[in-house]
Amino acid sequence: MSALDRPRYGRINKEYGMKLAFCKPEDDGPVWMVNLMKYREKAEYADGRQSDISGLEADDRYAPLGPLRKLGAYPVFLAVVETQLTGDEPVWDRIGIVKYPKSASIIEMQSMPDFEELHAHKEAGMQQTFVIGSHPMPTPELPADAPSLDAVPFPSTPTDGAIIVMHALKFADGVEHTTLDSYHDAEGEAAVAHGARITGWFKVEGTIMGDGRNWDQIRFHEYPSRAAFMAATNDAQAIKDQQKRESVVDSYSMILRPSINKLAQSTQR
């Protein structure tokens, strides 16, 4: 059994894997795979090779851009986690999103020789990961009276640039989760006044790699600066209180600093 069959960094959801592999062509289409990544402090290679690189550096060596190009897939988002606001262990290090042209592409990549060769670096560097399949959701329109980004109280600056706030959400069974679904509630109005914009909301289809938990939605909101976000929400407790009102039973909320952000554009094609 290879590392691809039984990786050290998570639990494979075989049922969802079968769904991806055998999706009917007429029902298939693009899938956005959201990757939450936690790295080892130091890379540990299964073949025993000596290494003094970090887990993150090992994952950078893994980056399967060649195999992805062959499949017509590409990264649409990459960011370091600056602050984790909600959610217990693990404390995530980086978030990445890859858009695949169809479900079967995800499974097809696993058997590509160049991917298998690169995977040794991921196995060495990754302590834990969630890989969550998702599709874009409709989002509310920005109010007509929303201020321009250069007119908000805390605009982007050279020392405090734009951030993304990500929420991975699990709702209580049977709950109609609408509290966050509008720009016009009290929290939404405060966010818009400080320059918040929706980058993308995604409905979770399944988690191919994780720890056995299920998720319902993943949301990405952009703020012109960290100061703008903090002014809009006051502190992490405001997020927890809002999620409690929306009957969120599990979540990860994080402030991200993106180096690649083509997420909004990727949902418009």
TACORSUL-V135512 format. One record per residue. RES is the residue in three letters. NEAR is the number of other ideal C-beta (glycine too) atoms within 10 Angstrom. Layout:
((RES;NEAR) (RES;NEAR))
//
This chain:
((MET;5) (SER;11) (ALA;15) (LEU;14) (ASP;8) (ARG;9) (PRO;16) (ARG;14) (TYR;21) (GLY;20) (ARG;16) (ILE;16) (ASN;19) (LYS;9) (GLU;9) (TYR;20) (GLY;16) (MET;11) (LYS;16) (LEU;23) (ALA;13) (PHE;10) (CYS;16) (LYS;7) (PRO;9) (GLU;6) (ASP;7) (ASP;14) (GLY;12) (PRO;17) (VAL;23) (TRP;22) (MET;21) (VAL;22) (ASN;20) (LEU;25) (MET;24) (LYS;19) (TYR;22) (ARG;18) (GLU;9) (LYS;14) (ALA;22) (GLU;16) (TYR;15) (ALA;11) (ASP;7) (GLY;7) (ARG;10) (GLN;5) (SER;15) (ASP;7) (ILE;16) (SER;15) (GLY;23) (LEU;17) (GLU;17) (ALA;23) (ASP;24) (ASP;13) (ARG;14) (TYR;18) (ALA;15) (PRO;22) (LEU;11) (GLY;11) (PRO;21) (LEU;19) (ARG;10) (LYS;15) (LEU;19) (GLY;12) (ALA;22) (TYR;15) (PRO;17) (VAL;20) (PHE;26) (LEU;18) (ALA;22) (VAL;16) (VAL;19) (GLU;12) (THR;15) (GLN;17) (LEU;20) (THR;18) (GLY;16) (ASP;8) (GLU;8) (PRO;17) (VAL;12) (TRP;23) (ASP;18) (ARG;19) (ILE;24) (GLY;19) (ILE;25) (VAL;23) (LYS;20) (TYR;23) (PRO;14) (LYS;17) (SER;24) (ALA;17) (SER;21) (ILE;20) (ILE;17) (GLU;17) (MET;20) (GLN;15) (SER;9) (MET;17) (PRO;8) (ASP;12) (PHE;20) (GLU;16) (GLU;12) (LEU;17) (HIS;20) (ALA;17) (HIS;22) (LYS;23) (GLU;20) (ALA;26) (GLY;26) (MET;25) (GLN;16) (GLN;20) (THR;23) (PHE;24) (VAL;22) (ILE;24) (GLY;21) (SER;21) (HIS;13) (PRO;16) (MET;16) (PRO;8) (THR;16) (PRO;13) (GLU;9) (LEU;12) (PRO;14) (ALA;5) (ASP;7) (ALA;17) (PRO;13) (SER;8) (LEU;16) (ASP;9) (ALA;9) (VAL;22) (PRO;14) (PHE;18) (PRO;17) (SER;19) (THR;10) (PRO;5) (THR;6) (ASP;14) (GLY;12) (ALA;18) (ILE;24) (ILE;22) (VAL;23) (MET;26) (HIS;22) (ALA;26) (LEU;22) (LYS;17) (PHE;18) (ALA;12) (ASP;7) (GLY;6) (VAL;13) (GLU;9) (HIS;15) (THR;9) (THR;17) (LEU;21) (ASP;17) (SER;12) (TYR;19) (HIS;10) (ASP;15) (ALA;8) (GLU;19) (GLY;18) (GLU;16) (ALA;15) (ALA;22) (VAL;19) (ALA;17) (HIS;22) (GLY;26) (ALA;25) (ARG;18) (ILE;17) (THR;19) (GLY;24) (TRP;21) (PHE;22) (LYS;13) (VAL;19) (GLU;17) (GLY;19) (THR;22) (ILE;23) (MET;21) (GLY;20) (ASP;12) (GLY;8) (ARG;11) (ASN;13) (TRP;22) (ASP;16) (GLN;19) (ILE;23) (ARG;19) (PHE;24) (HIS;19) (GLU;22) (TYR;26) (PRO;23) (SER;22) (ARG;19) (ALA;18) (ALA;25) (PHE;23) (MET;16) (ALA;18) (ALA;24) (THR;22) (ASN;11) (ASP;9) (ALA;15) (GLN;11) (ALA;15) (ILE;19) (LYS;15) (ASP;13) (GLN;18) (GLN;21) (LYS;12) (ARG;12) (GLU;18) (SER;15) (VAL;25) (VAL;13) (ASP;17) (SER;20) (TYR;23) (SER;22) (MET;23) (ILE;20) (LEU;22) (ARG;14) (PRO;19) (SER;10) (ILE;13) (ASN;19) (LYS;15) (LEU;21) (ALA;17) (GLN;10) (SER;19) (THR;19) (GLN;6) (ARG;6))
//
